[in-house]
Amino acid sequence: MEFDVDSWRELPVYSGVASDYLTEDSGNPWLSLGVMDSIRDEPLLQAWDHYLGIQTEMLVDQEMTWLRARGFAQNARGVLEVGSANGDYGAHLAREFPDVRIYGVEANPCLADRYDPLAETGQNYSIDICKVGEQELPKEISGNFTHCILRYVLQHVSDPARVVSALYDALPVGGRIFIIEEDETYLRAQPNWPAYEGAVDIWRRVLAAGGTDNAIGGKLPGILAGVGFDVDAFEIKLRNNVEVGDTFLAYFAAASRVLHLTNPSLVTERELQKVISEFEASEAEHRKRYVATYPQFLLSAYKAAP
Ligand SMILES: C[S@@+](CC[C@H](N)C(=O)[O-])C[C@H]1O[C@@H](n2cnc3c(N)ncnc32)[C@H](O)[C@@H]1O
């Protein structure tokens, strides 16, 4: 998906939409998907497209270096990507690893429908609808992968161990799992940067109200070991605004917009606009005045012989 870092300024602000997901019946209560449950309104879907595009743009190069160094997709029969959303990231993986078949699965058909295979990638990527941990994997995928990847998925799941356990059962001995997550505990700015603090506050409030666990990064090794995986790599990478530049601002502004649309009664349009104008005001100077973090957690584990 083509993405223009500057386009966040031009996006219209929607309000009074997408607020109903909190009260809707989201199916089986033990596997609900936090702030990503039941997303189907077009403005919110567009905001997610935009946010996911910036996220990929900001992080993907270092992630690919880490994944390659850890053997991702190497000698794999196939790769299962759980939680593909609109396919932006999976399409990137497919281009990076053209010799490997990547099977995307996504719980929400409204998000998966936004993926256009003709526009996005070659022949080695597809997205099927499946809620892993609650539903069986499609027959054409089951048994055809030896690696799997979950990026920013487990934080949304009401029972992450259940999803990871289903993957443990689905992988052969020697199979690998790669997980990329975040953890709000490591978000920090020095000195106090009002735009960043405002965005982080929005993030914390909406995720807590919606049932997404934004502090999952530090829990990953325990969750994986608890279902039987052997964790052999775990890294915390602190990205920062001085390194990343204006994409860092665009990222937090896009996150604030998604979260406003997710819960407009908790984050008003006025609050969103305040954060966005504060980011705009700090654009020229932020790299000289502040150091602010974005923490990424990367884990690799395998299924050992019993
Ligand atoms: C934040 S998006 C991440 C999308 C993509 N992995 C990326 O990094 O850009 C998380 C996605 O995971 C999906 N998801 C969460 N739990 C799932 C499950 N158990 N099975 C399939 N999809 C799931 C959600 O519906 C959502 O689209």
The ligand as an SDF file (V2000), in Angstrom:
LIG
                    3D

 27 29  0  0  0  0  0  0  0  0999 V2000
   -3.1780   -4.2790   14.9400 C   0  0  0  0  0  0  0  0  0  0  0  0
   -3.6830   -5.3920   13.7160 S   0  0  0  0  0  0  0  0  0  0  0  0
   -2.0900   -5.8880   13.1120 C   0  0  0  0  0  0  0  0  0  0  0  0
   -2.0770   -6.1630   11.6340 C   0  0  0  0  0  0  0  0  0  0  0  0
   -0.7380   -6.6450   11.0870 C   0  0  0  0  0  0  0  0  0  0  0  0
   -0.2820   -7.8350   11.7750 N   0  0  0  0  0  0  0  0  0  0  0  0
    0.2910   -5.5700   11.1350 C   0  0  0  0  0  0  0  0  0  0  0  0
    1.2530   -5.7040   11.8930 O   0  0  0  0  0  0  0  0  0  0  0  0
    0.1560   -4.5670   10.4240 O   0  0  0  0  0  0  0  0  0  0  0  0
   -4.2110   -6.8470   14.6050 C   0  0  0  0  0  0  0  0  0  0  0  0
   -5.1030   -7.7540   13.7880 C   0  0  0  0  0  0  0  0  0  0  0  0
   -5.1390   -9.0430   14.3710 O   0  0  0  0  0  0  0  0  0  0  0  0
   -6.4320   -9.5660   14.1960 C   0  0  0  0  0  0  0  0  0  0  0  0
   -6.5870  -10.6700   15.1580 N   0  0  0  0  0  0  0  0  0  0  0  0
   -6.5300  -10.5950   16.5070 C   0  0  0  0  0  0  0  0  0  0  0  0
   -6.6740  -11.8140   17.0520 N   0  0  0  0  0  0  0  0  0  0  0  0
   -6.8300  -12.6810   16.0420 C   0  0  0  0  0  0  0  0  0  0  0  0
   -7.0180  -14.0990   15.9730 C   0  0  0  0  0  0  0  0  0  0  0  0
   -7.0890  -14.8310   17.0980 N   0  0  0  0  0  0  0  0  0  0  0  0
   -7.1180  -14.6830   14.7610 N   0  0  0  0  0  0  0  0  0  0  0  0
   -7.0380  -13.9340   13.6350 C   0  0  0  0  0  0  0  0  0  0  0  0
   -6.8760  -12.5810   13.6310 N   0  0  0  0  0  0  0  0  0  0  0  0
   -6.7640  -11.9650   14.8160 C   0  0  0  0  0  0  0  0  0  0  0  0
   -7.3440   -8.3800   14.4240 C   0  0  0  0  0  0  0  0  0  0  0  0
   -8.6380   -8.5720   13.8740 O   0  0  0  0  0  0  0  0  0  0  0  0
   -6.5480   -7.2820   13.7140 C   0  0  0  0  0  0  0  0  0  0  0  0
   -6.9250   -7.1420   12.3790 O   0  0  0  0  0  0  0  0  0  0  0  0
  1  2  1  0
  2  3  1  0
  2 10  1  0
  3  4  1  0
  4  5  1  0
  5  6  1  0
  5  7  1  0
  7  8  2  0
  7  9  1  0
 10 11  1  0
 11 12  1  0
 11 26  1  0
 12 13  1  0
 13 14  1  0
 13 24  1  0
 14 15  1  0
 14 23  1  0
 15 16  2  0
 16 17  1  0
 17 18  1  0
 17 23  2  0
 18 19  1  0
 18 20  2  0
 20 21  1  0
 21 22  2  0
 22 23  1  0
 24 25  1  0
 24 26  1  0
 26 27  1  0
M  CHG  2   2   1   9  -1
M  END
$$$$
